[in-house]
Amino acid sequence: MREAEDEAGSTPPRFDGEYPIVIEGLTNRFGEQVVHEGLDLKVRRGEILGVVGGSGTGKSVLMRSIIGLQIPAEGSIDVLGQSITDAEEDEDIDIRSRWGVLFQGGALFSTLTVAENVEVPLKQFYPELSAELRQEIARYKVRLSGLPEEATSKYPSELSGGMKKRAGVARALALDPELLFLDEPTAGLDPIGAAAFDKLTRELTDTLGLTVFLITHDLDTLHAICDRVAVIADKKVIAVGTIPELLALDHPWIQDYFNGPRGRAAATSYEHTDRGADGAMDKPASGGA
Ligand SMILES: Nc1ncnc2c1ncn2[C@@H]1O[C@H](COP(=O)(O)OP(=O)(O)OP(=O)(O)O)[C@@H](O)[C@H]1O
C-alpha cells in the first residue's frame, strides 16, 4: 500500500526479528474455569503455524489474547517486538494495523458490499486517504484474494461460503499486514474449495512475506500448507513441530489425531502425491521454518 503510505505518512519498519509472536507464561481464566495455565509459544517469522487441539481447549481464546481482545490473567505476549499485555492505548492502535484477522464465519458487514467491507479498516487507519485511492486499494485486495472484479459490488448474502472467506481475507489484507490470523478458514467449505483456499493462503504467505497463525481442525490443511503445528492440550502448548516431529511423540491426543484413520488418510494422500489436495501446489519442502 505504498500510495497509501505516501498519502498517510510513514508506517513502522517491518519486523525483522526471528519471532514476531512470543507468548510466555500465559494464563486465561473465565471465573473458575482455567483455559490456559503457563502457556508458552513462539511463532517464527514467515511460517504458517497450524494451531490444533480438541474442542474448547482455548485456540480461539489464545488468538484473541494475541490480538488484544482478551486480557490474560497472567503472562506476557509480545507481537512484532511490542508488548500486547503492557501496551498503552496509542501503541495498541498502531500495532493493530500490522495484523489482519479472518474470524470464524468471516464477520463481514452484511449491509456493505465486498469492496466497502475492505474499505472499513482503510477508513479507520488512514482517514486522510482519498475515496478514489481507497476504492482502488480495495479493488486490488479483492482481486489479490482470488475474487473476480464483479465481486467488489456484491453483498455478503450474494456470495458463496468460499467467496465470503476470500472477501474476509481481502479485508484482512487491507492494511498490508505482517501477520495474518485465520480462525478455522476452511470450516464449511467443500474439499475442493478448502484446497483452493489452502493454496491461496500459502501463495499469499510466500508472496507477501506474511507470518500466519492458523487455527484449524482440517488435517488436509495441516499437511498441505503448515510449516509447523502447535498442539494445545492440558491448558498449554504441549508440542510444536513438523508433523513428523509430532508423530514421534507418544502423547495420546497427538497419536489419536495424526495417527487415527482420518489423520492417516490425510498423510497418505500427501505421501503419494507430494502435492496439495487440489493437485496444484507443492507441499512445503521442509517443515521447520
Ligand atoms: N468470553 C468468554 N466467557 C466465558 N468463557 C469463555 C469465553 N470465551 C471462551 N470461553 C470458554 O473458554 C474455553 C475455550 O474456548 P475457545 O473458543 O478458545 O475453544 P476452541 O479451542 O477455539 O474450541 P473450538 O475448537 O470448539 O472452536 C471454552 O470452554 C469456552 O466456553
The ligand as an ORCA input file, in Angstrom:
! r2SCAN-3c Opt
* xyz 0 1
  N     -15.919    -14.797     26.698
  C     -15.949    -15.973     27.338
  N     -16.546    -16.086     28.529
  C     -16.558    -17.278     29.189
  N     -15.982    -18.396     28.715
  C     -15.387    -18.332     27.520
  C     -15.335    -17.119     26.768
  N     -14.652    -17.358     25.620
  C     -14.309    -18.664     25.662
  N     -14.748    -19.244     26.792
  C     -14.522    -20.643     27.173
  O     -13.140    -20.931     27.008
  C     -12.968    -22.254     26.522
  C     -12.105    -22.226     25.275
  O     -12.847    -21.628     24.226
  P     -12.280    -21.492     22.747
  O     -13.367    -20.868     21.918
  O     -10.977    -20.804     22.763
  O     -12.057    -23.005     22.341
  P     -11.520    -23.588     20.966
  O     -10.338    -24.429     21.260
  O     -11.322    -22.483     19.981
  O     -12.754    -24.527     20.568
  P     -13.352    -24.973     19.146
  O     -12.326    -25.871     18.510
  O     -14.573    -25.740     19.527
  O     -13.643    -23.723     18.353
  C     -14.363    -22.821     26.302
  O     -14.698    -23.636     27.393
  C     -15.244    -21.600     26.255
  O     -16.530    -21.882     26.707
*
